[in-house]
Amino acid sequence: MTINDIARIAKVSKKTVSRVINQSPLVRPETRDRVNAVINELGFTPDPQARGLAFRRSFLIGLIYDNPNAQFIVNSQYGILDGLRGSGFELVVYPCDRGSPSLFADVRAFVERQRLFGVVLLPPVSENDALVELLKDLGCAYVRVASAALDEPEHMIASNDQIGTGEAAQHLISLGHRRIGVITGPNGYRSAAERWSGFRDVLRKAGLEPPSDYVVEGGYNFESGVACAEYLLGLEPRPTAIFASNDEMAAGVYHVANQRGIRIPDELSVIGFDDTPLAARMWPPLTTVRWPIRDMGRTAAQLLLAQARDGTVQRPAKPIEPRLVIRGSTGPARG
């Protein structure tokens, strides 16, 4: 089925069908309804590459990432697809190695080969200012997703991670915890620094300077959570609570606590970050900071679509902030 077939059946011109597909305001409502009825009945889907040739630009949005957290990537994709639905734009996914010496050349080739209209950059790739300058040189629209503001608002989805981790620290303090272990994210990730900073600042305001041996670096994956928990739960005295900088590492803490016969939350309180589906399925359900990943992806797509429609930029309608979700893994300090 082609656009010519749609035009013939709807008894309109090919140009009119094209205008309907591209949501042009220059089509009368009754004509639009008739064309859309034929499109829906026949299940016609425009070819984004063919549209790109006609409009001298592609209808493709790229997602560029290098992140070990698979659930984060999946939720980001869902959000972007939510935002693109009905727009005629399609998503092309590009995993990269941010430490590769060929990173810039690889991204340039990807953008030029796909003739992308724009890209969404996920952390930690989004933290690379030089990569952003490359996209500007290529004339490629972009939106950065990160844990703090790194760019102009129209190019930035900032999740303000410090707010959420500050709430996590305050929650543990209110439960009487004083020996608190922390598993940070990997060195070099802005999100790791932001989350640790927000958590540490609230502890300090309460007069609780965290000892250096109670703070260990994880890798945002389950295995690193296990390794860090083995260390923290081997300390004397051991922590009465552990904050892990994502849910995957918090799951690693659960694993070690279970092996050692340490009951959660009776003997150990645990808090994660992300609020992935995993958090509610663990037992006891994990207290965690809800990171609105899908919302961030949706908003990023909407910012790019605004530029695609009329070449203008817009700012997010409201700030995106993580919030603590209290479940069964935290309780009063004992010991």
Backbone hydrogen bonds in HBPLUS format (Angstrom, degrees):
<---DONOR---> <-ACCEPTOR-->    atom                        ^
c    i                          cat <-CA-CA->   ^        H-A-AA   ^      H-
h    n   atom  resd res      DA  || num        DHA   H-A  angle D-A-AA Bond
n    s   type  num  typ     dist DA aas  dist angle  dist       angle   num
A0005-ASP N   A0002-THR O   3.12 MM   3  5.28 123.8  2.45  98.1 111.3     1
A0006-ILE N   A0002-THR O   3.22 MM   4  6.62 156.1  2.28 147.5 153.7     2
A0007-ALA N   A0003-ILE O   3.03 MM   4  6.25 158.3  2.08 144.3 149.9     3
A0008-ARG N   A0004-ASN O   2.96 MM   4  6.20 157.4  2.02 145.8 151.9     4
A0009-ILE N   A0005-ASP O   3.00 MM   4  6.19 168.4  2.02 154.4 156.9     5
A0010-ALA N   A0006-ILE O   2.91 MM   4  5.97 161.7  1.95 150.8 156.5     6
A0011-LYS N   A0007-ALA O   2.87 MM   4  5.70 113.8  2.31 134.0 148.8     7
A0012-VAL N   A0007-ALA O   2.99 MM   5  5.04 161.7  2.02 142.1 147.5     8
A0011-LYS N   A0008-ARG O   3.29 MM   3  5.01 144.7  2.42  90.7 100.8     9
A0016-THR N   A0013-SER O   3.11 MM   3  5.19 122.2  2.46  95.4 109.3    10
A0017-VAL N   A0013-SER O   3.18 MM   4  6.60 158.4  2.23 150.5 155.4    11
A0018-SER N   A0014-LYS O   3.00 MM   4  6.28 158.9  2.05 148.6 154.5    12
A0019-ARG N   A0015-LYS O   2.94 MM   4  6.23 151.2  2.02 143.7 151.5    13
A0020-VAL N   A0016-THR O   2.97 MM   4  6.28 153.8  2.04 150.1 157.0    14
A0021-ILE N   A0017-VAL O   2.94 MM   4  6.22 165.4  1.96 155.9 159.5    15
A0022-ASN N   A0018-SER O   3.03 MM   4  6.21 150.1  2.12 144.6 152.4    16
A0024-SER N   A0019-ARG O   2.84 MM   5  5.02 178.6  1.84 153.2 152.8    17
A0023-GLN N   A0020-VAL O   3.06 MM   3  5.02 162.7  2.10 107.8 109.6    18
A0031-THR N   A0028-ARG O   3.02 MM   3  5.31 119.3  2.41 106.4 121.5    19
A0032-ARG N   A0028-ARG O   2.90 MM   4  6.16 163.0  1.93 161.0 166.7    20
A0033-ASP N   A0029-PRO O   2.92 MM   4  6.12 160.6  1.95 150.5 155.2    21
A0034-ARG N   A0030-GLU O   3.09 MM   4  6.27 153.4  2.16 139.1 146.0    22
A0035-VAL N   A0031-THR O   2.99 MM   4  6.23 165.1  2.01 156.7 159.9    23
A0036-ASN N   A0032-ARG O   2.90 MM   4  6.05 165.9  1.92 153.5 158.1    24
A0037-ALA N   A0033-ASP O   2.94 MM   4  6.03 146.9  2.05 140.7 149.6    25
A0038-VAL N   A0034-ARG O   3.22 MM   4  6.53 153.2  2.29 143.8 149.5    26
A0039-ILE N   A0035-VAL O   2.94 MM   4  6.25 162.1  1.97 153.1 158.6    27
A0040-ASN N   A0036-ASN O   2.85 MM   4  6.01 164.4  1.88 150.6 154.3    28
A0041-GLU N   A0037-ALA O   2.95 MM   4  6.03 155.1  2.02 141.8 149.2    29
A0042-LEU N   A0038-VAL O   3.01 MM   4  6.11 155.5  2.07 149.3 154.7    30
A0043-GLY N   A0039-ILE O   2.91 MM   4  5.83 116.8  2.32 136.5 152.0    31
A0044-PHE N   A0039-ILE O   3.09 MM   5  5.19 150.3  2.18 145.1 149.5    32
A0051-ARG N   A0047-ASP O   2.95 MM   4  6.24 158.9  1.99 156.9 163.5    33
A0052-GLY N   A0048-PRO O   2.91 MM   4  6.04 145.7  2.03 136.6 146.4    34
A0053-LEU N   A0049-GLN O   3.08 MM   4  6.45 147.8  2.19 144.4 151.3    35
A0054-ALA N   A0050-ALA O   3.14 MM   4  6.45 157.5  2.19 146.3 152.0    36
A0055-PHE N   A0051-ARG O   2.89 MM   4  6.11 152.6  1.97 152.9 160.1    37
A0056-ARG N   A0052-GLY O   2.82 MM   4  5.54 108.5  2.34 137.7 152.3    38
A0057-ARG N   A0052-GLY O   2.96 MM   5  4.59 133.3  2.18 133.9 140.5    39
A0090-GLU N   A0059-PHE O   2.94 MM  31  6.39 153.1  2.02 149.1 155.7    40
A0117-PHE N   A0060-LEU O   3.05 MM  57  5.93 161.4  2.09 158.1 163.4    41
A0061-ILE N   A0090-GLU O   2.81 MM  29  6.10 160.3  1.84 166.5 173.4    42
A0092-VAL N   A0061-ILE O   2.81 MM  31  6.06 157.0  1.86 159.1 162.0    43
A0062-GLY N   A0118-GLY O   2.91 MM  56  6.34 163.8  1.94 148.1 151.1    44
A0120-VAL N   A0062-GLY O   2.77 MM  58  6.22 151.4  1.85 158.1 166.7    45
A0063-LEU N   A0092-VAL O   2.83 MM  29  6.20 146.6  1.94 157.4 161.4    46
A0094-TYR N   A0063-LEU O   2.77 MM  31  5.82 158.7  1.82 170.6 164.7    47
A0064-ILE N   A0120-VAL O   3.02 MM  56  6.32 165.2  2.04 166.0 170.8    48
A0122-LEU N   A0064-ILE O   3.16 MM  58  6.43 168.6  2.18 172.3 173.6    49
A0065-TYR N   A0094-TYR O   3.31 MM  29  6.65 154.6  2.38 143.2 146.5    50
A0096-CYS N   A0065-TYR O   2.86 MM  31  6.03 155.3  1.93 160.0 163.6    51
A0073-ILE N   A0069-ASN O   3.31 MM   4  6.70 155.3  2.37 149.6 155.8    52
A0074-VAL N   A0070-ALA O   3.01 MM   4  6.31 164.1  2.04 155.7 159.6    53
A0075-ASN N   A0071-GLN O   2.94 MM   4  6.07 169.2  1.95 150.5 153.6    54
A0076-SER N   A0072-PHE O   2.97 MM   4  6.08 151.3  2.06 143.2 151.5    55
A0077-GLN N   A0073-ILE O   2.99 MM   4  6.25 158.0  2.04 150.3 155.8    56
A0078-TYR N   A0074-VAL O   2.99 MM   4  6.32 161.4  2.03 152.9 157.8    57
A0079-GLY N   A0075-ASN O   3.02 MM   4  6.25 159.1  2.07 145.7 150.9    58
A0080-ILE N   A0076-SER O   2.97 MM   4  6.25 163.1  2.00 154.9 158.9    59
A0081-LEU N   A0077-GLN O   2.89 MM   4  6.08 166.0  1.91 156.6 160.6    60
A0082-ASP N   A0078-TYR O   2.89 MM   4  6.12 147.5  1.99 144.5 153.9    61
A0083-GLY N   A0079-GLY O   3.04 MM   4  6.36 157.0  2.09 147.7 153.1    62
A0084-LEU N   A0080-ILE O   2.93 MM   4  6.21 140.0  2.10 145.8 157.5    63
A0085-ARG N   A0081-LEU O   3.03 MM   4  5.95 127.7  2.32 141.2 152.0    64
A0087-SER N   A0084-LEU O   2.91 MM   3  5.44 160.6  1.95 145.4 145.4    65
A0100-SER N   A0097-ASP O   2.99 MM   3  5.39 167.2  2.01 117.7 121.6    66
A0103-LEU N   A0100-SER O   3.13 MM   3  5.24 160.5  2.17 115.0 114.6    67
A0106-ASP N   A0102-SER O   2.78 MM   4  5.90 158.6  1.82 161.9 168.9    68
A0107-VAL N   A0103-LEU O   2.92 MM   4  6.15 162.9  1.95 156.8 160.7    69
A0108-ARG N   A0104-PHE O   2.91 MM   4  6.06 164.0  1.94 149.7 154.7    70
A0109-ALA N   A0105-ALA O   2.99 MM   4  6.14 161.2  2.02 145.0 150.0    71
A0110-PHE N   A0106-ASP O   2.97 MM   4  6.21 153.9  2.04 145.4 152.9    72
A0111-VAL N   A0107-VAL O   2.92 MM   4  6.16 170.3  1.93 160.5 161.5    73
A0112-GLU N   A0108-ARG O   2.94 MM   4  6.08 167.3  1.95 154.0 158.0    74
A0113-ARG N   A0109-ALA O   2.80 MM   4  5.70 156.1  1.85 143.9 151.5    75
A0114-GLN N   A0110-PHE O   3.08 MM   4  6.08 165.1  2.10 148.4 152.2    76
A0115-ARG N   A0111-VAL O   2.91 MM   4  5.66 116.5  2.33 130.1 145.8    77
A0116-LEU N   A0111-VAL O   3.18 MM   5  5.37 152.4  2.26 143.2 150.7    78
A0141-ALA N   A0117-PHE O   3.10 MM  24  6.26 150.0  2.19 154.7 145.4    79
A0119-VAL N   A0141-ALA O   2.88 MM  22  6.36 140.6  2.03 136.5 145.8    80
A0143-VAL N   A0119-VAL O   3.04 MM  24  6.56 135.9  2.24 150.8 163.4    81
A0121-LEU N   A0143-VAL O   2.94 MM  22  6.28 166.8  1.96 162.3 166.1    82
A0145-VAL N   A0121-LEU O   2.90 MM  24  6.06 160.9  1.94 171.6 174.3    83
A0126-SER N   A0122-LEU O   2.95 MM   4  5.17 146.9  2.06 116.4 122.8    84
A0127-GLU N   A0124-PRO O   3.03 MM   3  5.45 158.1  2.08 112.1 119.0    85
A0128-ASN N   A0125-VAL O   3.08 MM   3  5.68 166.8  2.10 123.4 125.2    86
A0132-VAL N   A0128-ASN O   3.31 MM   4  6.70 150.7  2.40 144.4 152.3    87
A0133-GLU N   A0129-ASP O   3.02 MM   4  6.39 151.7  2.10 147.3 154.8    88
A0134-LEU N   A0130-ALA O   3.10 MM   4  6.41 145.4  2.22 140.0 149.0    89
A0135-LEU N   A0131-LEU O   3.11 MM   4  6.49 153.8  2.18 146.7 152.8    90
A0136-LYS N   A0132-VAL O   3.02 MM   4  6.36 153.2  2.09 148.7 156.2    91
A0137-ASP N   A0133-GLU O   3.00 MM   4  6.27 157.4  2.06 146.6 152.3    92
A0138-LEU N   A0134-LEU O   3.01 MM   4  6.30 142.2  2.16 144.5 155.1    93
A0140-CYS N   A0135-LEU O   2.97 MM   5  5.21 165.2  1.99 159.5 155.9    94
A0139-GLY N   A0136-LYS O   2.99 MM   3  5.06 154.4  2.06 103.1 111.3    95
A0144-ARG N   A0155-HIS O   2.78 MM  11  6.00 173.7  1.79 143.5 144.0    96
A0157-ILE N   A0144-ARG O   2.75 MM  13  6.06 155.4  1.81 169.5 170.4    97
A0146-ALA N   A0157-ILE O   2.99 MM  11  6.36 162.7  2.02 159.4 161.8    98
A0159-SER N   A0146-ALA O   3.01 MM  13  6.48 153.7  2.08 148.2 156.2    99
A0161-ASP N   A0147-SER O   3.34 MM  14  5.45 154.6  2.41 137.5 144.0   100
A0155-HIS N   A0152-GLU O   2.85 MM   3  5.53 159.4  1.90 125.1 132.0   101
A0156-MET N   A0153-PRO O   3.24 MM   3  4.97 168.7  2.25 106.6 107.8   102
A0163-ILE N   A0160-ASN O   3.13 MM   3  6.02 149.8  2.23 123.7 129.5   103
A0165-THR N   A0161-ASP O   3.13 MM   4  6.46 167.6  2.15 162.6 165.8   104
A0166-GLY N   A0162-GLN O   2.92 MM   4  5.84 146.5  2.04 138.8 148.0   105
A0167-GLU N   A0163-ILE O   3.15 MM   4  6.43 149.4  2.25 141.8 149.2   106
A0168-ALA N   A0164-GLY O   3.08 MM   4  6.43 148.7  2.18 142.0 150.8   107
A0169-ALA N   A0165-THR O   2.96 MM   4  6.25 160.2  2.00 149.6 153.4   108
A0170-GLN N   A0166-GLY O   2.98 MM   4  6.21 162.4  2.02 148.4 153.5   109
A0171-HIS N   A0167-GLU O   2.94 MM   4  6.10 149.8  2.04 144.7 152.7   110
A0172-LEU N   A0168-ALA O   3.18 MM   4  6.51 158.7  2.22 150.1 154.1   111
A0173-ILE N   A0169-ALA O   3.00 MM   4  6.25 159.6  2.04 152.4 158.5   112
A0174-SER N   A0170-GLN O   2.94 MM   4  6.11 157.4  1.99 146.6 152.5   113
A0175-LEU N   A0172-LEU O   3.14 MM   3  5.12 136.2  2.34  95.1 107.4   114
A0177-HIS N   A0172-LEU O   3.11 MM   5  5.57 159.4  2.15 156.6 150.2   115
A0176-GLY N   A0173-ILE O   2.94 MM   3  5.20 160.2  1.98 111.7 116.4   116
A0333-ALA N   A0175-LEU O   2.98 MM 158  6.13 160.4  2.02 155.3 153.4   117
A0240-THR N   A0179-ARG O   2.86 MM  61  5.67 150.7  1.95 147.9 155.1   118
A0181-GLY N   A0241-ALA O   2.78 MM  60  6.12 165.1  1.80 160.6 157.5   119
A0243-PHE N   A0181-GLY O   2.87 MM  62  6.31 158.4  1.92 153.7 155.8   120
A0182-VAL N   A0214-TYR O   2.84 MM  32  6.28 157.3  1.89 162.8 167.9   121
A0216-VAL N   A0182-VAL O   2.94 MM  34  6.35 165.9  1.96 167.7 169.9   122
A0183-ILE N   A0243-PHE O   2.86 MM  60  6.25 163.5  1.89 158.5 160.8   123
A0245-SER N   A0183-ILE O   2.99 MM  62  6.05 146.6  2.11 160.8 168.1   124
A0184-THR N   A0216-VAL O   2.87 MM  32  6.22 154.1  1.93 159.8 164.9   125
A0218-GLY N   A0184-THR O   2.85 MM  34  5.59 154.0  1.92 132.8 141.6   126
A0189-TYR N   A0186-PRO O   3.22 MM   3  6.01 155.7  2.28 142.3 143.3   127
A0192-ALA N   A0189-TYR O   3.09 MM   3  5.27 122.6  2.44  99.2 112.9   128
A0193-ALA N   A0189-TYR O   3.28 MM   4  6.70 158.4  2.33 151.5 156.1   129
A0194-GLU N   A0190-ARG O   2.89 MM   4  6.15 163.1  1.92 157.6 162.5   130
A0195-ARG N   A0191-SER O   2.92 MM   4  6.00 166.4  1.94 150.9 154.5   131
A0196-TRP N   A0192-ALA O   3.10 MM   4  6.16 166.3  2.12 147.0 151.2   132
A0197-SER N   A0193-ALA O   2.91 MM   4  5.93 156.1  1.96 144.6 152.1   133
A0198-GLY N   A0194-GLU O   3.01 MM   4  6.19 165.2  2.03 151.0 153.9   134
A0199-PHE N   A0195-ARG O   3.14 MM   4  6.28 160.5  2.18 146.6 151.9   135
A0200-ARG N   A0196-TRP O   2.86 MM   4  5.92 170.8  1.86 155.3 158.4   136
A0201-ASP N   A0197-SER O   2.95 MM   4  5.97 160.3  1.98 148.8 154.0   137
A0203-LEU N   A0199-PHE O   3.24 MM   4  6.55 158.1  2.29 147.8 154.1   138
A0204-ARG N   A0200-ARG O   2.89 MM   4  6.14 161.9  1.92 155.8 160.6   139
A0205-LYS N   A0201-ASP O   3.04 MM   4  6.25 151.5  2.12 143.0 150.4   140
A0206-ALA N   A0202-VAL O   3.24 MM   4  6.46 133.8  2.46 137.1 148.2   141
A0206-ALA N   A0203-LEU O   3.01 MM   3  5.17 133.6  2.23  99.1 112.4   142
A0208-LEU N   A0203-LEU O   2.83 MM   5  4.96 161.8  1.87 142.9 139.6   143
A0207-GLY N   A0204-ARG O   2.90 MM   3  4.88 159.7  1.94 106.0 110.8   144
A0214-TYR N   A0211-PRO O   3.03 MM   3  5.49 161.5  2.07 114.8 120.7   145
A0215-VAL N   A0212-SER O   3.20 MM   3  5.40 164.1  2.22 110.8 113.3   146
A0225-GLY N   A0221-ASN O   3.16 MM   4  6.46 148.7  2.26 146.7 156.1   147
A0225-GLY N   A0222-PHE O   3.00 MM   3  5.03 118.0  2.40  96.3 112.5   148
A0226-VAL N   A0222-PHE O   2.97 MM   4  6.35 150.0  2.06 153.8 162.1   149
A0227-ALA N   A0223-GLU O   3.06 MM   4  6.38 165.8  2.08 150.1 153.0   150
A0228-CYS N   A0224-SER O   2.92 MM   4  6.05 164.4  1.94 149.7 153.8   151
A0229-ALA N   A0225-GLY O   2.94 MM   4  5.97 155.8  2.00 142.2 149.5   152
A0230-GLU N   A0226-VAL O   2.91 MM   4  6.13 154.6  1.97 152.9 159.6   153
A0231-TYR N   A0227-ALA O   3.30 MM   4  6.59 152.6  2.38 141.1 147.2   154
A0232-LEU N   A0228-CYS O   2.91 MM   4  6.21 173.0  1.91 157.5 158.4   155
A0233-LEU N   A0229-ALA O   2.84 MM   4  5.74 169.1  1.85 152.5 156.0   156
A0234-GLY N   A0231-TYR O   3.07 MM   3  5.19 151.5  2.16 103.3 111.9   157
A0235-LEU N   A0232-LEU O   3.23 MM   3  5.50 165.4  2.25 107.2 111.5   158
A0269-SER N   A0240-THR O   3.00 MM  29  6.41 162.6  2.03 140.9 144.3   159
A0242-ILE N   A0269-SER O   2.84 MM  27  6.33 149.6  1.93 153.5 162.3   160
A0271-ILE N   A0242-ILE O   3.03 MM  29  6.48 153.9  2.10 157.3 161.5   161
A0244-ALA N   A0271-ILE O   2.83 MM  27  6.14 171.6  1.83 171.3 170.3   162
A0250-ALA N   A0246-ASN O   3.10 MM   4  6.40 150.4  2.19 144.4 153.6   163
A0247-ASP N   A0273-PHE O   2.95 MM  26  5.34 124.6  2.27 147.8 138.2   164
A0251-ALA N   A0247-ASP O   2.86 MM   4  6.12 147.6  1.97 148.3 155.9   165
A0252-GLY N   A0248-GLU O   3.28 MM   4  6.65 140.3  2.44 134.4 144.5   166
A0252-GLY N   A0249-MET O   3.03 MM   3  4.93 121.5  2.38  91.5 106.7   167
A0253-VAL N   A0249-MET O   3.09 MM   4  6.54 142.4  2.24 142.5 152.4   168
A0253-VAL N   A0250-ALA O   3.06 MM   3  5.00 120.4  2.43  92.9 107.7   169
A0254-TYR N   A0250-ALA O   3.04 MM   4  6.45 156.1  2.10 149.9 155.7   170
A0255-HIS N   A0251-ALA O   3.05 MM   4  6.31 156.3  2.10 144.5 150.6   171
A0256-VAL N   A0252-GLY O   3.16 MM   4  6.47 160.4  2.20 149.3 152.4   172
A0257-ALA N   A0253-VAL O   2.90 MM   4  6.07 168.3  1.92 158.2 162.1   173
A0258-ASN N   A0254-TYR O   2.89 MM   4  6.03 160.7  1.93 153.8 158.5   174
A0259-GLN N   A0255-HIS O   3.11 MM   4  6.35 155.6  2.17 143.3 149.8   175
A0260-ARG N   A0256-VAL O   3.01 MM   4  6.23 145.4  2.13 148.3 157.5   176
A0262-ILE N   A0257-ALA O   2.81 MM   5  4.86 159.4  1.85 153.1 150.4   177
A0261-GLY N   A0258-ASN O   3.20 MM   3  5.08 157.8  2.25  99.3 105.9   178
A0267-GLU N   A0263-ARG O   2.76 MM   4  5.21 159.1  1.80 139.4 146.3   179
A0268-LEU N   A0263-ARG O   3.13 MM   5  6.38 128.8  2.40 153.4 158.2   180
A0270-VAL N   A0329-SER O   2.91 MM  59  5.53 157.6  1.97 139.3 146.0   181
A0272-GLY N   A0287-THR O   2.99 MM  15  6.48 152.7  2.06 141.6 149.7   182
A0289-VAL N   A0272-GLY O   3.20 MM  17  6.37 146.0  2.32 114.3 121.2   183
A0274-ASP N   A0289-VAL O   2.72 MM  15  5.64 165.4  1.74 159.1 161.9   184
A0291-TRP N   A0274-ASP O   3.15 MM  17  4.63 172.2  2.16 105.7 108.1   185
A0279-ALA N   A0276-THR O   2.95 MM   3  5.62 142.1  2.09 120.5 128.5   186
A0281-ARG N   A0278-LEU O   3.07 MM   3  5.19 137.5  2.26 101.8 114.3   187
A0282-MET N   A0278-LEU O   3.17 MM   4  6.32 125.8  2.48 153.7 165.3   188
A0286-LEU N   A0279-ALA O   2.92 MM   7  4.94 164.2  1.94 147.6 144.9   189
A0328-GLY N   A0285-PRO O   2.98 MM  43  5.18 120.0  2.35 124.1 140.7   190
A0288-THR N   A0325-VAL O   3.06 MM  37  5.43 148.0  2.17 147.5 152.3   191
A0325-VAL N   A0288-THR O   2.72 MM  37  5.43 166.2  1.74 160.9 165.5   192
A0290-ARG N   A0323-ARG O   2.66 MM  33  5.27 160.9  1.70 158.1 152.3   193
A0323-ARG N   A0290-ARG O   3.27 MM  33  5.27 144.1  2.41 131.3 137.8   194
A0293-ILE N   A0291-TRP O   2.64 MM   2  5.57 136.3  1.82 115.7 100.5   195
A0296-MET N   A0292-PRO O   2.98 MM   4  6.26 151.2  2.06 151.4 160.0   196
A0297-GLY N   A0293-ILE O   3.00 MM   4  6.34 158.2  2.05 154.1 159.4   197
A0298-ARG N   A0294-ARG O   2.97 MM   4  6.21 160.3  2.01 150.4 155.8   198
A0299-THR N   A0295-ASP O   2.94 MM   4  6.12 162.7  1.97 149.2 153.7   199
A0300-ALA N   A0296-MET O   2.93 MM   4  6.09 154.4  2.00 146.5 153.6   200
A0301-ALA N   A0297-GLY O   3.08 MM   4  6.34 158.7  2.13 148.3 153.0   201
A0302-GLN N   A0298-ARG O   3.04 MM   4  6.34 155.1  2.11 146.9 154.0   202
A0303-LEU N   A0299-THR O   2.98 MM   4  6.25 151.7  2.06 149.3 156.1   203
A0304-LEU N   A0300-ALA O   3.19 MM   4  6.51 155.1  2.25 146.7 152.7   204
A0305-LEU N   A0301-ALA O   2.93 MM   4  6.21 156.9  1.99 151.1 158.0   205
A0306-ALA N   A0302-GLN O   3.05 MM   4  6.23 148.9  2.15 144.1 151.4   206
A0307-GLN N   A0304-LEU O   3.10 MM   3  5.24 121.4  2.46  97.4 111.4   207
A0308-ALA N   A0304-LEU O   3.00 MM   4  6.33 146.5  2.11 144.3 154.6   208
A0309-ARG N   A0305-LEU O   2.95 MM   4  6.15 147.7  2.05 150.5 157.3   209
A0311-GLY N   A0307-GLN O   2.78 MM   4  4.34 135.2  1.98 125.1 131.9   210
